[in-house]
Amino acid sequence: MKRLIYALLAGAILGGCGKNLAPPSDNSLQPPGNLTALSVDSAHVQIGWTASPNAADTDFAGYLVSYSTKTDTVVRTLLTDLAGPLPAGLSTFSVRSRTNNGLTSGAASITWAPAARFDTPPLTIYEYYQSVGGVICAVDAGSRTTNPLAVAIDVAGAPKVDFYMEGLSGQPLQILSASLFSANLNATTFSTVTTASPSLDAPLAAFPPNSTFTQTTIALSDNTIYYAQVQGDPGEVNYIRLHIHLLGGGYPNRSAEVRISLQRVSRVAIASAGEVLPGRHGSSREAIHG
């Protein structure tokens, strides 16, 4: 009987101490914030985030990145994950915080698509100059079945030309929809959103919305990403990210390097921001809007 009493007392004492060691409540473990994504290639997307407010806790272990049927485990010191291989089209990525004792937070989510990359080597184009024929001044941005090409432009040329570069009489360079050169060439619209970057490796919280694709002409700045909607295969529309690096030179011989990230799936705008979803031990939280 004494042994039973001692055992019950010991259990009560240990149980009381255990309250100080209990895992965080639903509201104390928070997901990471400010999710971003980058289409690395046709099968991979890099997901990034800012650290969870709990990242300094001693029992904080890191993050879980879930997509499709996969889950990647990420240590606490890393704030990115290269997800893949992925199917063509949009995938939803959910990022949760995790503790050493197995607790997980709600999930911050973002939807993104891999995209084909054409940047090594870049395309090189020269400004259009009416007095000189055959100048490689235009770009066929590619499609579901074709790759981007640098091409010459003329009124009777092949219709698969999407945009060209020009700087009339030495004015600053710009890129223009090929349809402005000739009505039988493709119509391209550019977003009003641009991103300063030395390369295509610029993560985004969300792809520019359709309402921003309103321009047929856009002035060029060095090391800048532009976003365009181009005509792809018959009946299809493709979105591209377009990086421009100006190479200099004097009028009419100025040139630029063009790097392209091409979303081959028609009418998929590559990305959208998502919301925070409940996790196994988490709670729903308000939507994240980049």
N, C-alpha and C positions, 0 to 999 in steps of 0.2 A: 504494500500500500504506500509506504514512504517513497519507494522508487517511482510509483505512478505519480504521486504528488510532485516530486522533484522534476519529473519529465514534463508535467503540465506547466510548472513554474518556468522551466527553461524555455519551453515553447512560447509562453507569453512574453518572456523577456526578448527572445529572438524576434518574435513577431513585432514587438514595439520598435526594435532597432531597424527592422526591415522597412518601416515607413520612411526612413531617411534615405533608403537606397532605391526606392520605387522609381520606375522610369517616368519620364516627363508625361504630363497630361496631354490630351489631344491638342490643346491650344498652345502648348509650350514648344513643340517641335514644328518649325516652319520650313516650307520648301524654299529653294533658291529663288532669286528674282531676276527680272530683266533678261529673259531668254532671248537668244539670237541664234541665227542659223546661217550656214554658208554651203552652197552647192559646190562640193569639192570636185566631183566628177560625175559620170553617168550612173554611178552605183553607191556613192557615199555623200553624206551630209555631216558637217561638223556642227554640233550643238554647243553653245556657250551660255554661261549664266554668271550672275554675281552670287557671292557666298550667302548661305542661309544665315539669318541672325543668330542661329545656334552654333555656328561654326567654331566658336571659341570654347564651347562646352567640352569638358574632359571626356564625356562619353560619346561625343560626336564622331562618327566614322567616315562620313563622306556622302556619296550620292548613288542613286540607282537611275539609269536611263533606260526606259522601256520603249520599244517600238516593234510593230509587227508581233512576232512570237519570241522576240529576244529581249534580254535585259543585260545591260552592261553595268558592272560595278566600278565606281570611280572613287579613288581615295580622296581624302579631305583636302589635300593640297592642290588638286587639279580642278579647274573650272571649265573644262571642255571635254567633249567626247566625240570621236570619229565613229559615226554610226553607219553600219553597212555590213555586207552588201544589201542594197535595197532594190525593190522592183521599180520600174518606171512609174511616174506619177506621184501623187501626194502620199506622204506617210505622216502619222501623228506621233510626236515624241513627247513622252511624259518624264519629268525629272523630279525625283523625290529625295528628300534628306533621309539619312539613316543613322542609327546609333549602333554602338557596339553590342547592345543587348537585343537587337533585332527590331526596334521600333522604327516605323517609317512615317513620314509626314504626308500631307496631301500632295498632289502632283501638279506642278506648273507644266503647262503643255504648249506646244507650238506645232504647226503643220507646215511641212516643207517638202520639196521634191528635189531629187538629184538632177543634175543637168550636165550635158556634155561640155567639156572645156577645150577651147582651141586657143592656146596662148604660147605654145612652144613648138615651132617658132611662131611669132606673131605675123599677121598680115601687114604688109607695107603698102600704103596708098599715097598718091601724089595729088596735088590740087588740080582740078579740072582747068584746062586752058584751051579755049576754043580754037586757037591758031595751030595747035599741035594735036594731031590725031593719034589715037591708040594709047593715050596716057592711062595707066592703071590708077584710076581715081575713085573706083566704086567697089562696093562689097555686095556679094550674094551671101546673105547671113545664114544660109542653110535651111534645113527643114527636117521633117521626120526621117527622110531617106537620104538627104544630101548633107555634105559638110560645107562650111563657109569657104568662100573664095574671094580673092582680090581680082577685079576684072576691069576692063575698059568699058566705056559707056558711049552709046550713040543712039540716035533716034530709031534706027532700024535694028538695034541690038536685041539679043535674047531677052525676054520679059523677066527672067529671074535675076533682076538687079534690085536691091532693096534701098540702098542709099549711096550718095557720093559726096565728095569733099570739094569745096570751092571757096575761093576768096577773091571775089571780083576786084580787079584793079589794085590788088595788094591789100584789100580790106582784111580784117581778122578772119581766120578760117572758120568755116561752119560745115556741118553735115546736113544734107537735105534729103527728103524723100525722093526716091528715083522718079516718082510720078510727077514731080515738079519739072523734071528734065523732059519727060515725054509721057503722055497719057497712057501709052501702051506698056509702061514699066510699072513695077509694083509700088503700091502705096504703103508708106511706113509712117507710123506716128510715134513720137518720142514723149516720154514723161517729163513733166516739169521738175521732177525730183532728180537730183544728181548726188553723187557721193565722191568726195575728194579721197583718193587712194593711190598709192604707188603701184597697185596691182589689182587683179580681180578678187583678191583675198580680203574682202571687206564684209564681215558678218552684218546681217540686218535683223531688226526686230520684226519687220514685216515688209513684204514686197510692195512697191508703190501701187496704190489702188487704180482701178481702171479709169476713174474720173480724172486722173492726172495725165493720161495719154492723149494730149490735145495738140501737140506741136508737130508740124511737118518740117521745121527748120530749127536747128539748135546751134548756138555759138559754142566753139570748142575752147576748153581750158586744158592745160597740160595735166596729166595724171588724174584723170577724172573718169568715173563710171557713169554711163548714161543707160537708160532703160528704154527699150523700144518694143513695139508690137509690129511684127512683120508677117507678110503673106508667105505661107509655107507651101506644101504640096497642095494641089487643087482642092479648094474648099476648106483648107486648114489655116489656122493662125498660130504663130509661135511667138513666145516672149524671149527676149535676149537681154543679157547684161553686156554692155559694150565699153571696154576700157580703151581710152585714147591716151597715147603718149606722143606729144608733138616732138618731132625730130629737128625742127628748125629749117634753115635755108632761107633764100630770098625769093620773092615773087618773080616768076610763076613756078618756082621749083620747090615749094615747101612740101614737106611730107610728114606722115604720122604712122606710128605703129598701132595696129588694131588687134585687140584681144577680145574673144567672144566666149560667153557662157550661154549655151543654147538649150532651151527647154524644148525637147523634141515632141512632147505630148501636146497636141493641139489644144489651145485655149486654157491651158494650165498656167496660171500666173506665178508659178514656182512656190509661193508661200503665203501664209497668213498667220497672224498671232492667235494664240488660244487662251484658255482660261485655266484657273487652278481647280483641279478636281479632287474629291475626297480620296484619301488613301486608306490602308487597312487600319491604321490608328489615327488618321488625320481627320480634319474637318474641312468642309467646303469654304473657299475663300473667294474674294471678288476677282473679276477677270483682270488679266494683265494685258496691257495694250502698249507694249514696247516703250 
